[in-house]
Amino acid sequence: MDNGARHLGKVDRIDLTGLALHERVVARDLEILGVPAANWPAEIEDAAGQPVLDVLIVGAGMNGIAAAGSLMFKGIRNIAVVERSRPGQEGPWLTFARMDTLRSPKTLTGPALGVPSLTFRAWYEAKYGLNAWEALYKIHNRTWVEYLSWLQKVLALPVRHGAALEALEPAGPFVRAMLNEGGVRRKILARRVVLATGRAGAGGVFWPDFIDRGLVPDLAAHTNDDIDFAALRSKSIAILGGGASAWDNAATALERGAARVDMYVRRPYLPQVNKGRGSAFPGFLHGWSSLPDAERWATMVYLNDLQAPVPHETVNRTAGLSDFHIHFRTGIETASRADGPYLGPGFELTEKTPGSDPTLGQIHLVNFGAHASHAGIASDIPGVNIAAERVASAVVTSLFREDIDHMRRKVEAYNEPELAGTPFFVPESERS
Ligand SMILES: Cc1cc2nc3c(=O)[nH]c(=O)nc-3n(C[C@H](O)[C@H](O)[C@H](O)COP(=O)(O)OP(=O)(O)OC[C@H]3O[C@@H](n4cnc5c(N)ncnc54)[C@H](O)[C@@H]3O)c2cc1C
């Protein structure tokens, strides 16, 4: 037995190393939990007799995975997940997330939906061994993506890569989604849509309005862009803002040969305390959406004003490079208040004028735009399971209500006598 296994006490008799074996553990866990449940909603067709999806999920990052998994667990299996990137390229992790490791501690469970064998740790120990887990400091971006890809596979999620959602529109009782798959456009009808489109998925990335967009892409870029750092070799670069991504980009530019980086920060010093981490406890994550608006707003403004510190690893990576210069109290940034749509308890969009566009209530926004309504549960890793449970439960409830006639017929048609073989069995023809 290796040293790491001793920490597991009685469980150490099980050979947890080996992903193949672990996948059998997952299958058994799901079987014990009785998930995914059998599909139960009514089978709905459009006017042309084509089947309609129960739920279309847009985005196969961690929130899309968790929402899809949670829906399937609850027996909503007529779903599809569309993802514009190639497999393994979902989310920011291998593109514009220019840090080496996740900023969070390794112990976060990930989108495990309450199943221990689906946690990041269980997967990592199975794949890389217990000693490797003990030795792991923080999760490498690539490893996190590997884990998320494994979840897609082990949960058998119906993900269609290379399919981008371009528009949504009302279509009678359904939502029509316009998809672009490698230049081929097609339309798909769904009863509900879950937009799990990430940080920029609610209105795009934020550009301060004083930036002349004519400078893009040659002279200006957003950190979310695909930046050609080779082209920045020997150049001087100004970075506006002092958040974690600003530092990651400063480091990347200098490591790839930029002559000098000047970072301009509005604050007098960097944020020191991560209030986001301090508020990632169950009460806050579960209870936030029940607070009165004024209280939510005041707390959100407080948290936004303080912002999160740059991880010290990132500061050390950057500050150790020569030709990095930071300028505090420089008023180039515009202060902005996040504004987001008003969402209902299941992340559904709400109408400004009730009755004006009921289709909105069929679209659930499980991305950064949910922040004001639901706190960070649709954004950061600690809340992902809560968001998935919340949106899936809301969809379950609303489809059930919508399908109540079908449900009634289904229950009426259910006919499995339990007393056959006992003296109290009464044949159906004799029951009054
Ligand atoms: C640089 C960076 C570092 C972060 N580090 C951490 C961290 O350490 N800890 C933490 O808790 N959080 C972190 N976060 C925050 C959060 O965890 C990530 O943003 C995470 O990726 C959110 O998951 P998601 O599923 O909501 O979005 P994403 O992972 O962004 O997934 C959304 C998916 O939707 C797809 N998509 C978008 N639009 C469409 C469309 N129209 N059609 C089809 N597909 C579409 C995208 O291709 C993408 O794959 C970080 C965020 C960033 C940007």
The ligand as an SDF file (V2000), in Angstrom:
LIG
                    3D

 53 58  0  0  0  0  0  0  0  0999 V2000
   -9.1570   33.1690  -16.6720 C   0  0  0  0  0  0  0  0  0  0  0  0
  -10.1670   32.5690  -15.7540 C   0  0  0  0  0  0  0  0  0  0  0  0
   -9.7680   31.8400  -14.6490 C   0  0  0  0  0  0  0  0  0  0  0  0
  -10.7120   31.3130  -13.7710 C   0  0  0  0  0  0  0  0  0  0  0  0
  -10.2820   30.5970  -12.6900 N   0  0  0  0  0  0  0  0  0  0  0  0
  -11.2030   30.1380  -11.8060 C   0  0  0  0  0  0  0  0  0  0  0  0
  -10.8060   29.4140  -10.6400 C   0  0  0  0  0  0  0  0  0  0  0  0
   -9.6440   29.1510  -10.3980 O   0  0  0  0  0  0  0  0  0  0  0  0
  -11.7770   29.0090   -9.7830 N   0  0  0  0  0  0  0  0  0  0  0  0
  -13.0910   29.2500   -9.9940 C   0  0  0  0  0  0  0  0  0  0  0  0
  -13.9310   28.8570   -9.1920 O   0  0  0  0  0  0  0  0  0  0  0  0
  -13.4820   29.9120  -11.0950 N   0  0  0  0  0  0  0  0  0  0  0  0
  -12.5900   30.3630  -11.9890 C   0  0  0  0  0  0  0  0  0  0  0  0
  -13.0100   31.0420  -13.0960 N   0  0  0  0  0  0  0  0  0  0  0  0
  -14.4420   31.3340  -13.2340 C   0  0  0  0  0  0  0  0  0  0  0  0
  -15.2550   30.1500  -13.7920 C   0  0  0  0  0  0  0  0  0  0  0  0
  -15.0080   28.9810  -13.0560 O   0  0  0  0  0  0  0  0  0  0  0  0
  -14.9350   29.8980  -15.2390 C   0  0  0  0  0  0  0  0  0  0  0  0
  -15.2440   31.0290  -15.9930 O   0  0  0  0  0  0  0  0  0  0  0  0
  -15.6880   28.6860  -15.8000 C   0  0  0  0  0  0  0  0  0  0  0  0
  -15.1730   28.4350  -17.0750 O   0  0  0  0  0  0  0  0  0  0  0  0
  -17.1910   28.8920  -15.8320 C   0  0  0  0  0  0  0  0  0  0  0  0
  -17.7960   27.7550  -16.3880 O   0  0  0  0  0  0  0  0  0  0  0  0
  -19.0260   27.8810  -17.3860 P   0  0  0  0  0  0  0  0  0  0  0  0
  -19.4430   26.5190  -17.7440 O   0  0  0  0  0  0  0  0  0  0  0  0
  -20.0160   28.8100  -16.8060 O   0  0  0  0  0  0  0  0  0  0  0  0
  -18.4310   28.6560  -18.6440 O   0  0  0  0  0  0  0  0  0  0  0  0
  -17.3280   28.1940  -19.6700 P   0  0  0  0  0  0  0  0  0  0  0  0
  -16.3720   27.2710  -19.0660 O   0  0  0  0  0  0  0  0  0  0  0  0
  -16.8120   29.4500  -20.2810 O   0  0  0  0  0  0  0  0  0  0  0  0
  -18.1640   27.3720  -20.7380 O   0  0  0  0  0  0  0  0  0  0  0  0
  -19.0880   28.0100  -21.5800 C   0  0  0  0  0  0  0  0  0  0  0  0
  -19.0600   27.2770  -22.8930 C   0  0  0  0  0  0  0  0  0  0  0  0
  -20.1010   27.7950  -23.7090 O   0  0  0  0  0  0  0  0  0  0  0  0
  -19.6360   27.7930  -25.0350 C   0  0  0  0  0  0  0  0  0  0  0  0
  -20.4340   28.7670  -25.7600 N   0  0  0  0  0  0  0  0  0  0  0  0
  -20.5580   30.0950  -25.5090 C   0  0  0  0  0  0  0  0  0  0  0  0
  -21.3870   30.6600  -26.3870 N   0  0  0  0  0  0  0  0  0  0  0  0
  -21.8170   29.6600  -27.1920 C   0  0  0  0  0  0  0  0  0  0  0  0
  -22.7080   29.6390  -28.3000 C   0  0  0  0  0  0  0  0  0  0  0  0
  -23.3180   30.7480  -28.7340 N   0  0  0  0  0  0  0  0  0  0  0  0
  -22.9390   28.4430  -28.9230 N   0  0  0  0  0  0  0  0  0  0  0  0
  -22.3390   27.3050  -28.4790 C   0  0  0  0  0  0  0  0  0  0  0  0
  -21.4710   27.2920  -27.4410 N   0  0  0  0  0  0  0  0  0  0  0  0
  -21.2240   28.4550  -26.8090 C   0  0  0  0  0  0  0  0  0  0  0  0
  -18.1900   28.1910  -24.9350 C   0  0  0  0  0  0  0  0  0  0  0  0
  -17.4560   27.7470  -26.0610 O   0  0  0  0  0  0  0  0  0  0  0  0
  -17.7670   27.4890  -23.6550 C   0  0  0  0  0  0  0  0  0  0  0  0
  -17.1310   26.2570  -23.8810 O   0  0  0  0  0  0  0  0  0  0  0  0
  -12.0780   31.5390  -14.0050 C   0  0  0  0  0  0  0  0  0  0  0  0
  -12.4860   32.2570  -15.1330 C   0  0  0  0  0  0  0  0  0  0  0  0
  -11.5410   32.7630  -16.0030 C   0  0  0  0  0  0  0  0  0  0  0  0
  -12.0230   33.5360  -17.2100 C   0  0  0  0  0  0  0  0  0  0  0  0
  1  2  1  0
  2  3  1  0
  2 52  2  0
  3  4  2  0
  4  5  1  0
  4 50  1  0
  5  6  2  0
  6  7  1  0
  6 13  1  0
  7  8  2  0
  7  9  1  0
  9 10  1  0
 10 11  2  0
 10 12  1  0
 12 13  2  0
 13 14  1  0
 14 15  1  0
 14 50  1  0
 15 16  1  0
 16 17  1  0
 16 18  1  0
 18 19  1  0
 18 20  1  0
 20 21  1  0
 20 22  1  0
 22 23  1  0
 23 24  1  0
 24 25  2  0
 24 26  1  0
 24 27  1  0
 27 28  1  0
 28 29  2  0
 28 30  1  0
 28 31  1  0
 31 32  1  0
 32 33  1  0
 33 34  1  0
 33 48  1  0
 34 35  1  0
 35 36  1  0
 35 46  1  0
 36 37  1  0
 36 45  1  0
 37 38  2  0
 38 39  1  0
 39 40  1  0
 39 45  2  0
 40 41  1  0
 40 42  2  0
 42 43  1  0
 43 44  2  0
 44 45  1  0
 46 47  1  0
 46 48  1  0
 48 49  1  0
 50 51  2  0
 51 52  1  0
 52 53  1  0
M  END
$$$$
